[in-house]
Amino acid sequence: MRETFIQLSYLIASVLFILGLRSLTRPDKARVGMQMAAVGMLFAIAGTLLNHTIVDYRWIAGGLVIGVVIGYPMGMWVPMTAMPQRIALSLTFSALAATLVGIAEYYTDITSVGTLSHGKMAALNFEIMLGAITVGGTIVAAGKLQEWITSKPVTFTGQNFVNALVFLGIAGLFVYTIVDPTQRWAFYTMIGSSVIFGVMLVMPIGGADMPVVVALLNSYSGLASCATGFAIGNVILIISGSLDGASGFILSILMSKAMNRSFTNVLFGAFGSQTTAIAGRTAEGLSVRSIGVEDAAIQLAYAQLVIVIPGYGMAVAQAQHAVRELAEMIEARGGEVKFAVHPVAGRMPGHMNVLLAEANVPYDKLFDMDEVNGDFDRADVALVIGANDVVNPAARTDPASPIYGMPILNADRAKSVIVLKRGMSAGFAGIENELFYDKRTSMLFGDAKASLTGLIAEMKNV
């Protein structure tokens, strides 16, 4: 009876995980999808707690309490601007869990039986190696996103060669411990080396590539969980780990495509390391045109089509509600408003979609880059709110630019462009934006939320 309930719980959890993941492909169903996945996890936990091999629930109870104490604040109180680094830290915990389970399984078998089968040792090694690499990598990724660690690439001569040697050493220990599982020193050395390798793998990658790196590390974490399932014979870990690993890998591919980057370029290209000279050369001899709230309000009040382009600056200013209110005012005057969302806007996939959905912006007004790019030619105003690299024409025109070839939103093709920005600082990629110096562009400097509030007030008087 107990085994039947366990397997039934795992079956329900698996179905809910799949349905939840499927729902995340639609903005209007994403919240329901997350709820289904959460209920699925509840079934998975309930089924696991009935496992007959559990002889003492005290450590498990403590772990559940600690998990709630850590997880609830991370989910409820961390602001959306910090969500990418929160996700990176969550991956650290999940990878650490997989690693610790593998270590505990190894220690138990070595202590009680004296050895392990080659097949089980291979599964444990794969699980622990990927988990440890993910732990080291996600800690660095979270540090770069939070700017505890410099977001610039940290490189040295021969770095890729050194990384390759470390990985070969890990691979050698991997094989050696499969052949002779009793060599504990080799097993624990492999774990430590894997953590170090994870750190070394992410340190030379620039902050602009961290979203891709986090997605890739998410894939590693999922594969580690899948291997854990094979090692300990847990069906739900195999299924959920496979889903996590595959979806993380696909997301990495899509994000790399959106930035016109390859995996090898992301992992070994040190994106952003040579941008200072390029940025200085781009801005030389150019000037920007500033605009006041009154003039900007008049342009928006009489526009027939306004395309709003949100970016990380909107998230920092928590301006999404003001954006929605401004859009409603434009529509009340007979204008049309569309929201153009670039695949890598913000610092994580879907960052802008979540913020705008939180502000109750209708889903049918959110458009992907491919859907909306053809509309910029007839747009009266392209309203850029805190976005930078995703509207930089250098991606099309400057072969020397590090973002050359990256698909961008065609804001520069609108009849006029209004950019809400605090100052003239470069974007996350560290380069100047040619759009800001275009003759059709006007800069409305200041906090995005304050600027939007001012626009709303002025439009009432137009």
C-alpha positions as CSV (number, residue, x, y, z in Angstrom):
1,M,0.0,0.0,0.0
2,R,2.8,2.4,0.9
3,E,4.7,1.7,-2.3
4,T,1.6,2.2,-4.3
5,F,1.0,5.6,-2.7
6,I,4.6,6.6,-3.3
7,Q,4.5,5.7,-7.0
8,L,1.1,7.4,-7.4
9,S,2.4,10.6,-5.8
10,Y,5.4,10.5,-8.1
11,L,3.1,10.0,-11.1
12,I,0.9,13.0,-10.2
13,A,4.0,15.1,-9.5
14,S,5.5,14.2,-12.9
15,V,2.3,15.1,-14.7
16,L,2.0,18.4,-12.9
17,F,5.7,19.2,-13.6
18,I,5.2,18.7,-17.3
19,L,1.9,20.6,-17.4
20,G,3.5,23.4,-15.4
21,L,6.5,23.6,-17.7
22,R,4.2,23.7,-20.7
23,S,2.1,26.5,-19.2
24,L,5.2,28.7,-18.8
25,T,5.4,29.1,-22.6
26,R,2.3,31.4,-22.4
27,P,2.4,34.6,-20.3
28,D,-1.3,34.4,-19.4
29,K,-0.8,30.8,-18.1
30,A,2.6,31.2,-16.5
31,R,1.2,31.8,-13.0
32,V,-1.0,28.8,-13.1
33,G,1.9,26.8,-14.4
34,M,4.0,27.8,-11.4
35,Q,1.2,26.8,-9.1
36,M,0.9,23.4,-10.7
37,A,4.6,22.9,-10.4
38,A,4.5,23.8,-6.7
39,V,1.7,21.4,-6.1
40,G,3.7,18.7,-8.0
41,M,6.6,19.3,-5.7
42,L,4.3,18.9,-2.7
43,F,3.3,15.5,-4.0
44,A,6.9,14.6,-4.7
45,I,7.9,15.5,-1.1
46,A,4.9,13.6,0.3
47,G,5.8,10.5,-1.6
48,T,9.5,10.7,-0.6
49,L,8.7,11.1,3.1
50,L,7.0,7.7,3.0
51,N,10.1,5.9,1.8
52,H,10.6,2.7,3.9
53,T,14.4,3.3,4.2
54,I,13.8,6.4,6.4
55,V,14.5,5.4,10.1
56,D,14.7,8.9,11.7
57,Y,12.7,11.9,10.7
58,R,14.5,14.4,12.9
59,W,17.0,15.6,10.3
60,I,14.4,15.6,7.6
61,A,12.1,17.8,9.8
62,G,14.9,20.2,10.5
63,G,15.7,20.4,6.8
64,L,12.1,21.2,5.9
65,V,12.0,24.0,8.5
66,I,15.3,25.4,7.3
67,G,14.1,25.2,3.7
68,V,10.9,27.2,4.5
69,V,12.9,29.7,6.6
70,I,15.3,30.4,3.7
71,G,12.9,29.8,0.8
72,Y,9.9,31.9,1.8
73,P,11.9,35.2,2.2
74,M,13.8,34.5,-1.0
75,G,10.5,34.1,-2.9
76,M,8.4,36.8,-1.2
77,W,10.8,39.6,-0.3
78,V,13.6,39.6,-2.8
79,P,12.9,42.4,-5.4
80,M,12.5,41.6,-9.1
81,T,15.7,43.5,-9.8
82,A,17.6,40.9,-7.7
83,M,15.7,37.9,-9.1
84,P,18.5,36.7,-11.4
85,Q,21.0,36.4,-8.5
86,R,18.3,34.8,-6.3
87,I,17.8,32.2,-9.0
88,A,21.5,31.6,-9.1
89,L,21.6,31.1,-5.3
90,S,18.6,28.7,-5.6
91,L,20.6,26.7,-8.1
92,T,23.5,26.6,-5.7
93,F,21.2,25.0,-3.0
94,S,19.7,22.5,-5.5
95,A,23.2,21.5,-6.8
96,L,24.5,21.3,-3.2
97,A,21.6,19.0,-2.3
98,A,22.4,16.7,-5.2
99,T,26.1,16.7,-4.3
100,L,25.5,16.0,-0.6
101,V,23.0,13.1,-1.4
102,G,25.7,11.6,-3.6
103,I,28.4,11.9,-0.9
104,A,26.1,10.4,1.8
105,E,25.3,7.5,-0.5
106,Y,29.0,6.9,-1.2
107,Y,29.9,7.1,2.5
108,T,27.1,4.8,3.6
109,D,28.0,2.1,1.0
110,I,31.7,2.3,1.7
111,T,31.2,2.2,5.4
112,S,28.7,-0.7,5.5
113,V,29.6,-2.7,2.4
114,G,33.2,-1.7,1.7
115,T,32.7,-1.0,-2.0
116,L,30.2,0.0,-4.8
117,S,29.4,-1.5,-8.1
118,H,31.1,0.2,-11.1
119,G,27.7,1.3,-12.5
120,K,26.5,2.9,-9.3
121,M,29.9,4.6,-8.8
122,A,29.8,6.1,-12.3
123,A,26.3,7.5,-11.6
124,L,27.4,8.9,-8.2
125,N,30.6,10.5,-9.8
126,F,28.6,12.1,-12.6
127,E,26.0,13.5,-10.1
128,I,28.7,14.8,-7.7
129,M,31.0,16.2,-10.4
130,L,28.2,18.2,-12.1
131,G,26.7,19.2,-8.8
132,A,30.0,20.5,-7.4
133,I,30.8,22.4,-10.7
134,T,27.4,24.0,-10.5
135,V,27.9,25.0,-6.8
136,G,31.2,26.8,-7.7
137,G,29.8,28.4,-10.8
138,T,26.5,29.6,-9.4
139,I,28.2,31.2,-6.4
140,V,30.4,33.3,-8.8
141,A,27.4,34.0,-11.1
142,A,25.3,35.3,-8.2
143,G,28.3,37.4,-7.0
144,K,28.7,39.0,-10.4
145,L,25.0,39.7,-10.8
146,Q,24.9,41.2,-7.3
147,E,28.3,43.0,-8.0
148,W,29.9,41.4,-5.0
149,I,32.4,40.3,-7.6
150,T,33.5,42.4,-10.5
151,S,31.2,41.8,-13.5
152,K,34.1,42.2,-15.8
153,P,35.8,39.1,-17.2
154,V,38.7,38.0,-14.9
155,T,41.3,36.5,-17.3
156,F,45.0,35.6,-17.4
157,T,47.3,34.3,-20.0
158,G,46.8,30.6,-20.7
159,Q,43.6,30.5,-18.7
160,N,41.7,28.1,-21.1
161,F,44.8,25.8,-21.0
162,V,44.8,25.7,-17.2
163,N,41.0,25.1,-17.1
164,A,41.5,22.2,-19.5
165,L,44.2,20.7,-17.3
166,V,42.0,20.9,-14.2
167,F,39.1,19.3,-16.1
168,L,41.4,16.5,-17.3
169,G,42.5,15.9,-13.7
170,I,38.8,15.7,-12.7
171,A,38.1,13.3,-15.5
172,G,41.1,11.1,-14.4
173,L,39.9,11.0,-10.8
174,F,36.4,10.2,-12.2
175,V,37.6,7.1,-14.0
176,Y,40.0,6.1,-11.2
177,T,37.3,6.0,-8.5
178,I,35.0,4.0,-10.8
179,V,37.8,1.4,-11.2
180,D,38.6,1.4,-7.4
181,P,35.7,3.0,-5.4
182,T,37.6,2.4,-2.1
183,Q,40.1,5.3,-2.9
184,R,38.4,7.9,-0.7
185,W,41.2,10.5,-1.2
186,A,40.5,10.4,-5.0
187,F,36.8,10.7,-4.5
188,Y,37.0,13.8,-2.2
189,T,39.7,15.4,-4.3
190,M,37.4,15.1,-7.3
191,I,34.7,17.0,-5.4
192,G,37.0,19.8,-4.3
193,S,38.5,20.1,-7.8
194,S,35.1,20.2,-9.4
195,V,34.0,23.2,-7.1
196,I,37.3,25.0,-8.1
197,F,36.7,24.2,-11.8
198,G,33.2,25.7,-11.5
199,V,34.6,28.9,-10.1
200,M,37.4,29.0,-12.8
201,L,34.8,28.4,-15.5
202,V,32.6,31.4,-14.7
203,M,35.2,34.0,-13.5
204,P,36.4,34.8,-17.0
205,I,32.8,35.3,-18.3
206,G,31.5,38.9,-18.3
207,G,28.4,40.0,-16.4
208,A,26.4,40.5,-19.7
209,D,26.6,36.8,-20.3
210,M,25.5,35.8,-16.8
211,P,21.9,35.0,-17.8
212,V,23.1,32.5,-20.4
213,V,25.6,31.0,-17.8
214,V,22.8,30.7,-15.2
215,A,20.6,28.9,-17.7
216,L,23.5,26.5,-18.6
217,L,24.3,25.9,-14.9
218,N,20.6,25.2,-14.3
219,S,20.9,22.5,-17.0
220,Y,23.9,21.0,-15.1
221,S,22.0,21.1,-11.8
222,G,19.1,19.2,-13.5
223,L,21.4,16.6,-14.9
224,A,23.0,16.1,-11.5
225,S,19.6,15.5,-10.0
226,C,18.8,13.1,-12.8
227,A,22.0,11.2,-12.0
228,T,21.1,11.2,-8.3
229,G,17.8,9.5,-9.3
230,F,19.7,6.7,-11.1
231,A,22.1,6.3,-8.3
232,I,19.5,5.9,-5.5
233,G,16.7,4.5,-7.6
234,N,14.3,7.5,-7.3
235,V,11.9,7.9,-10.2
236,I,10.8,11.4,-9.5
237,L,14.4,12.7,-9.4
238,I,15.1,11.1,-12.8
239,I,12.0,12.7,-14.4
240,S,12.3,16.2,-12.8
241,G,16.1,16.2,-13.3
242,S,15.6,15.3,-17.0
243,L,13.0,18.1,-17.4
244,D,15.2,20.6,-15.7
245,G,18.3,19.6,-17.6
246,A,16.7,19.7,-21.0
247,S,14.8,22.9,-20.4
248,G,17.9,24.7,-19.1
249,F,19.9,23.6,-22.1
250,I,17.2,24.7,-24.6
251,L,16.9,28.0,-22.8
252,S,20.7,28.5,-23.0
253,I,20.5,27.9,-26.8
254,L,17.7,30.3,-27.3
255,M,19.4,33.0,-25.2
256,S,22.7,32.6,-27.1
257,K,20.8,32.8,-30.4
258,A,19.1,36.0,-29.2
259,M,22.5,37.5,-28.5
260,N,24.0,36.0,-31.7
261,R,26.5,34.2,-29.6
262,S,27.7,30.5,-29.5
263,F,28.2,28.5,-26.4
264,T,32.0,28.4,-27.0
265,N,32.0,32.2,-27.4
266,V,30.0,32.7,-24.2
267,L,32.2,30.3,-22.2
268,F,35.6,31.3,-23.6
269,G,35.1,34.6,-25.3
270,A,35.4,36.9,-22.2
271,F,32.6,39.1,-23.5
272,G,33.1,42.7,-22.4
273,S,36.8,42.7,-21.8
274,Q,37.7,45.0,-24.7
275,T,34.8,47.4,-24.6
276,T,36.3,50.5,-23.0
277,A,38.1,51.8,-26.1
278,I,35.1,51.0,-28.3
279,A,32.8,52.9,-26.0
280,G,35.1,56.0,-26.1
281,R,35.5,55.9,-29.8
282,T,31.7,55.6,-30.4
283,A,30.8,58.7,-28.4
284,E,33.7,60.9,-29.6
285,G,32.4,64.2,-31.2
286,L,28.8,63.3,-30.7
287,S,26.1,65.1,-28.6
288,V,22.7,64.2,-27.2
289,R,19.5,66.2,-27.3
290,S,17.7,66.6,-24.0
291,I,13.9,67.0,-23.7
292,G,11.7,68.2,-20.9
293,V,8.6,66.4,-19.5
294,E,6.3,69.0,-21.2
295,D,7.5,68.4,-24.7
296,A,7.7,64.7,-24.3
297,A,4.1,64.6,-23.0
298,I,2.9,66.5,-26.1
299,Q,4.6,64.0,-28.4
300,L,3.0,61.1,-26.6
301,A,-0.5,62.7,-26.3
302,Y,-0.8,63.1,-30.1
303,A,0.9,59.9,-31.2
304,Q,-1.1,57.3,-33.1
305,L,1.3,54.5,-32.3
306,V,3.7,54.3,-29.3
307,I,5.9,51.3,-28.9
308,V,7.2,51.0,-25.3
309,I,10.6,49.2,-24.8
310,P,11.2,48.2,-21.2
311,G,14.6,47.4,-19.8
312,Y,16.5,46.8,-16.6
313,G,16.2,50.5,-15.7
314,M,12.5,50.1,-15.5
315,A,12.9,47.3,-13.0
316,V,15.4,49.2,-10.9
317,A,13.0,52.2,-10.7
318,Q,10.0,49.9,-10.1
319,A,8.2,51.9,-12.8
320,Q,6.0,49.2,-14.3
321,H,2.8,50.5,-12.8
322,A,3.5,54.0,-14.0
323,V,4.2,52.6,-17.5
324,R,0.8,50.9,-17.5
325,E,-1.0,54.1,-16.4
326,L,0.8,56.1,-19.1
327,A,-0.2,53.5,-21.7
328,E,-3.9,53.7,-20.6
329,M,-3.8,57.5,-20.9
330,I,-2.4,57.3,-24.5
331,E,-5.1,54.8,-25.4
332,A,-7.8,57.0,-23.9
333,R,-6.7,59.7,-26.3
334,G,-7.1,57.4,-29.3
335,G,-3.5,56.2,-29.6
336,E,-2.3,52.6,-29.8
337,V,0.4,51.2,-27.4
338,K,2.5,48.1,-27.9
339,F,5.1,46.7,-25.5
340,A,8.2,45.4,-27.3
341,V,10.1,42.8,-25.2
342,H,13.5,41.6,-26.3
343,P,14.4,38.0,-25.3
344,V,17.3,39.1,-23.1
345,A,15.8,42.4,-21.8
346,G,16.7,42.8,-18.1
347,R,19.0,40.2,-16.6
348,M,17.0,37.0,-17.0
349,P,14.5,35.6,-19.6
350,G,11.0,36.8,-19.0
351,H,12.1,39.5,-16.6
352,M,10.2,42.3,-18.4
353,N,7.1,40.0,-19.0
354,V,6.8,39.3,-15.2
355,L,7.2,43.0,-14.3
356,L,4.6,44.1,-16.8
357,A,2.2,41.3,-15.9
358,E,2.6,42.3,-12.2
359,A,1.4,45.8,-13.3
360,N,-1.7,44.2,-15.1
361,V,-0.5,45.1,-18.6
362,P,-2.7,43.0,-20.9
363,Y,-0.9,40.0,-22.3
364,D,-2.1,40.8,-25.8
365,K,-0.1,44.1,-25.7
366,L,3.2,42.3,-25.1
367,F,5.0,41.5,-28.3
368,D,8.2,39.5,-28.9
369,M,11.0,41.1,-31.0
370,D,10.1,39.2,-34.2
371,E,6.4,40.2,-33.9
372,V,6.9,43.9,-33.3
373,N,10.0,44.9,-35.2
374,G,8.1,45.5,-38.4
375,D,5.9,48.0,-36.7
376,F,8.6,50.5,-35.8
377,D,8.6,52.1,-39.2
378,R,5.0,53.4,-38.6
379,A,5.5,54.2,-34.9
380,D,5.3,57.9,-34.0
381,V,7.2,57.4,-30.8
382,A,9.5,54.6,-29.5
383,L,9.6,55.0,-25.7
384,V,12.7,53.4,-24.3
385,I,12.6,53.0,-20.6
386,G,15.9,51.9,-19.1
387,A,16.8,49.7,-22.0
388,N,20.2,50.0,-23.6
389,D,22.0,47.2,-25.5
390,V,18.8,45.7,-26.9
391,V,18.2,48.9,-29.0
392,N,21.8,49.7,-29.9
393,P,22.1,50.1,-33.7
394,A,25.8,49.2,-33.4
395,A,24.7,45.6,-33.4
396,R,23.7,46.1,-37.0
397,T,26.3,48.7,-38.2
398,D,29.6,48.3,-36.4
399,P,31.5,45.0,-37.0
400,A,34.0,46.0,-34.3
401,S,31.3,46.1,-31.6
402,P,31.2,43.2,-29.2
403,I,27.4,43.0,-29.8
404,Y,27.6,43.0,-33.6
405,G,25.1,40.6,-35.1
406,M,22.9,40.5,-32.0
407,P,19.2,40.9,-33.1
408,I,17.9,44.2,-31.6
409,L,14.6,46.0,-31.5
410,N,14.3,48.5,-34.3
411,A,13.7,51.6,-32.2
412,D,15.9,53.7,-34.4
413,R,13.4,53.3,-37.3
414,A,10.6,55.0,-35.4
415,K,9.7,58.6,-36.4
416,S,11.0,59.8,-33.0
417,V,12.6,58.2,-30.0
418,I,12.3,59.2,-26.3
419,V,14.7,57.6,-23.9
420,L,14.1,57.6,-20.2
421,K,17.5,57.2,-18.5
422,R,19.3,58.5,-15.4
423,G,22.4,59.4,-17.2
424,M,24.7,58.5,-20.1
425,S,26.3,55.4,-18.5
426,A,26.9,52.5,-20.8
427,G,24.7,49.4,-20.8
428,F,25.5,46.0,-19.3
429,A,27.7,45.2,-22.3
430,G,29.9,48.2,-21.4
431,I,29.6,50.1,-24.7
432,E,28.0,53.4,-25.8
433,N,24.6,53.3,-27.5
434,E,24.5,54.9,-30.9
435,L,20.8,55.4,-30.6
436,F,21.2,58.1,-27.9
437,Y,23.1,60.3,-30.4
438,D,20.6,59.9,-33.2
439,K,19.0,63.1,-34.4
440,R,15.6,61.7,-33.9
441,T,16.3,60.7,-30.3
442,S,15.5,62.9,-27.2
443,M,16.8,62.0,-23.8
444,L,14.5,62.5,-20.8
445,F,17.0,62.3,-17.9
446,G,16.0,61.2,-14.4
447,D,14.5,58.4,-12.4
448,A,12.1,56.4,-14.7
449,K,9.3,56.3,-12.3
450,A,9.5,60.0,-11.5
451,S,9.7,60.9,-15.2
452,L,6.7,58.7,-16.0
453,T,4.7,60.3,-13.2
454,G,5.6,63.7,-14.6
455,L,4.5,62.6,-18.1
456,I,1.2,61.4,-16.8
457,A,0.5,64.7,-15.0
458,E,1.4,66.8,-18.0
459,M,-0.7,64.7,-20.4
460,K,-3.7,65.5,-18.3
461,N,-3.2,69.2,-19.2
462,V,-2.6,68.6,-22.9
